[in-house]
Amino acid sequence: MTERLQKIIASYGISSRRGAEELILAGRVRVNDQLVTILGVKADPDCDRISVDHRLINLESKPKPKLDYILLYKPKGFICSRRDPQGRKTIQELLPTRYQHLYSVGRLDYDSSGALLLTNDGDFANYLMHPSHHVAKFYEVIVQGCPSDRILEKWRTGIDLDGKLTLPAQVMVLSTQKSSTKLQIVLHEGRNRQIRRVAEILGHPLLELHRAAIATINLGNLLPKGLRQLSSEELQILGIK
């Protein structure tokens, strides 16, 4: 039975579906030795030869890989990528060899820290990142100045980003200093650099960003660069097992 190529790639833990689409568009995927560079192509996993970066995915005889679900405490100064043309450090440098094949579910930018999930389960990654599922993400941020109640209410109700309002957010003041304010922000979407961009629009640029938890998954006693497997209870809550 034919399926979309990105779905087949994701089902074997090569990447998420979104990541598989990027692989296809980058010209890194072949079907029966024919280069595929457009989305929408289908293949039959029982008979077609599918390769990524010239490595064959032997779908007929190779069992699906063991699925791993890891929580990483990403420190600042690392990007969520396997490699970086600019030569910056990547989270790959933080992973033991046995986890080098995993990819991040969403991203934290170079100057941000906190909870980052990694997996080789493409369907799980797609579920968590899809905006319709509204998975809560908890952040602790420090912004310049002291936002007024009016500004905070704008942040809570929604700000126009690229012609579309952000979803309602929970924004609570944790503490104030003379020239900065610490906030807890709970988002149910993950648009690119959303918190940084909203803070800039509202006139209170971001100084620090730390993601404390994703849904019910929190860092607990993990130290920066530390990682652990998700527990069976955590997986059950996320609907995996």
C-alpha positions in Angstrom: 0.0 0.0 0.0 1.4 3.4 -1.0 1.9 6.1 1.6 3.3 9.6 1.5 7.1 9.5 1.6 7.5 11.8 4.6 5.2 9.5 6.6 7.3 6.4 5.7 10.5 8.2 6.7 9.0 9.4 10.0 7.7 6.0 10.9 11.2 4.6 10.9 12.6 7.2 13.2 14.7 9.0 10.6 13.0 12.3 11.5 9.7 13.8 12.3 7.2 14.3 9.4 8.1 18.0 9.3 11.8 17.0 9.3 11.2 14.4 6.6 9.6 17.1 4.4 12.8 19.2 4.9 14.9 16.2 3.9 12.9 15.8 0.7 13.0 19.4 -0.3 16.7 19.5 0.4 17.3 16.7 -2.2 18.4 14.1 0.3 15.8 11.4 -0.4 15.6 8.9 -3.3 13.0 6.3 -4.3 14.3 3.5 -6.5 17.4 5.6 -7.1 15.3 8.5 -8.3 15.9 11.8 -6.5 12.7 13.2 -5.0 12.6 17.0 -4.3 8.8 17.7 -4.1 6.3 16.9 -1.5 3.3 14.7 -2.1 5.2 11.7 -3.7 4.0 8.3 -2.5 5.8 5.0 -2.2 5.1 1.4 -1.3 7.1 0.5 1.7 6.9 -3.2 0.8 8.7 -3.0 -2.5 10.2 0.4 -3.2 13.8 1.2 -2.3 13.9 4.3 -0.2 17.1 6.0 0.8 18.1 9.1 2.9 21.5 10.5 2.3 22.3 7.5 0.2 21.6 5.1 3.1 18.9 2.5 2.2 15.9 2.1 4.5 15.4 -1.6 4.1 11.7 -1.5 5.0 11.1 -5.1 4.0 13.5 -6.9 6.3 14.6 -4.3 8.9 12.3 -4.1 12.0 11.3 -0.7 13.2 13.8 0.7 15.6 13.2 0.9 19.4 11.4 4.1 20.2 13.2 6.4 22.7 11.8 9.4 24.5 14.4 11.6 26.2 14.2 14.8 28.2 17.3 17.0 27.9 18.1 20.0 30.0 19.5 22.2 27.2 21.8 25.0 28.4 22.3 28.3 26.6 25.0 28.3 23.9 23.7 25.2 21.9 21.4 25.0 18.9 18.8 22.3 18.3 20.4 20.9 15.1 22.6 18.1 14.1 25.1 20.5 12.5 25.5 24.2 12.1 27.1 26.0 9.1 28.2 28.8 11.5 30.1 26.4 13.7 28.1 26.8 16.8 27.7 24.0 19.3 24.8 21.7 18.8 22.8 19.5 21.1 24.4 16.5 19.4 27.5 17.2 21.5 25.4 16.7 24.6 24.1 13.3 23.6 25.7 9.9 24.3 26.4 7.7 21.3 23.2 5.6 21.9 21.1 8.7 21.5 22.8 10.4 18.6 20.0 9.3 16.2 17.3 11.2 18.1 15.9 14.6 17.0 14.4 17.3 19.0 10.6 17.9 19.3 10.4 21.6 18.6 13.3 23.9 19.4 14.9 26.2 21.9 17.1 28.9 20.4 20.7 29.4 21.0 20.3 31.9 23.9 17.5 29.9 25.6 17.7 27.0 28.1 15.4 24.4 29.6 13.3 21.3 28.8 13.7 19.8 25.4 12.2 16.5 24.3 14.1 14.2 21.9 12.7 11.1 20.2 12.8 8.9 17.1 9.0 8.5 17.2 7.8 10.6 14.3 4.1 10.3 15.1 4.8 11.4 18.7 6.8 14.4 17.5 4.1 15.4 15.0 1.4 15.1 17.7 3.3 17.4 20.2 4.2 20.0 17.6 0.8 20.2 15.8 -0.9 23.5 16.8 -4.3 21.9 17.0 -3.3 19.8 20.1 -2.4 22.9 22.1 0.2 21.1 24.3 1.1 23.5 27.2 4.7 24.7 27.5 5.8 26.5 30.7 8.4 29.3 30.5 10.2 31.5 33.0 11.4 34.6 31.4 13.0 37.9 32.4 12.1 41.0 30.4 13.5 44.6 30.5 11.5 47.0 32.5 8.2 46.5 34.4 5.3 45.7 32.0 2.0 47.5 33.0 -1.2 45.6 33.6 -2.4 46.9 30.2 0.7 45.4 28.5 0.3 42.1 30.3 -3.3 41.9 29.3 -2.3 42.4 25.6 0.1 39.5 26.0 -2.6 37.3 27.5 -5.2 38.0 24.9 -3.1 37.8 21.8 -0.6 39.8 19.7 -0.5 40.0 15.9 2.5 38.0 14.5 2.8 37.8 10.8 -0.8 38.7 10.3 -2.2 36.2 12.8 -3.0 36.6 16.4 -1.2 34.4 18.9 -3.4 32.1 21.0 -4.3 33.3 24.5 -1.5 32.8 27.0 -1.2 32.7 30.7 1.2 35.4 31.9 1.9 35.9 35.6 4.4 38.2 37.3 6.8 36.2 39.5 9.1 39.0 40.8 10.2 42.5 39.9 13.5 44.3 40.1 14.4 47.9 39.4 15.0 47.4 35.7 13.5 44.0 34.9 10.6 41.7 35.6 10.5 37.9 35.9 7.4 36.3 34.3 5.9 32.8 34.1 4.3 32.3 30.6 2.3 29.3 29.5 1.9 28.9 25.8 -0.3 26.4 23.9 1.4 26.9 20.5 5.0 27.1 19.4 5.5 29.8 16.7 9.1 30.7 15.8 10.8 32.7 18.6 7.3 33.7 19.7 8.0 34.9 23.2 11.0 37.0 22.1 9.1 38.6 19.3 6.0 39.4 21.4 8.2 40.9 24.2 9.9 43.1 21.6 6.6 44.2 20.1 5.3 45.1 23.6 8.4 47.2 24.4 10.0 44.9 26.9 12.8 43.0 25.2 13.6 39.6 26.5 16.7 39.2 28.7 16.4 35.5 29.6 14.2 32.5 28.6 14.0 29.2 30.3 11.5 26.4 29.5 10.6 24.7 32.8 8.2 22.1 31.5 6.3 20.6 28.5 2.9 19.5 29.5 3.5 17.5 32.7 7.1 16.8 31.9 9.4 18.9 34.0 13.2 19.1 34.6 13.0 18.0 38.2 16.5 17.5 39.6 18.2 17.5 36.1 21.2 19.8 35.8 22.2 21.7 32.6 23.3 19.2 30.0 21.7 16.4 31.9 19.1 14.0 30.4 16.8 11.2 31.3 14.3 8.8 29.7 10.6 9.6 30.2 8.9 7.4 32.7 6.1 5.0 31.8 3.7 7.3 33.7 4.8 10.3 31.7 4.4 8.4 28.5 0.9 7.3 29.5 -0.1 10.9 30.3 1.1 11.9 26.8 -0.9 9.0 25.4 2.1 7.0 24.2 1.9 3.8 26.3 
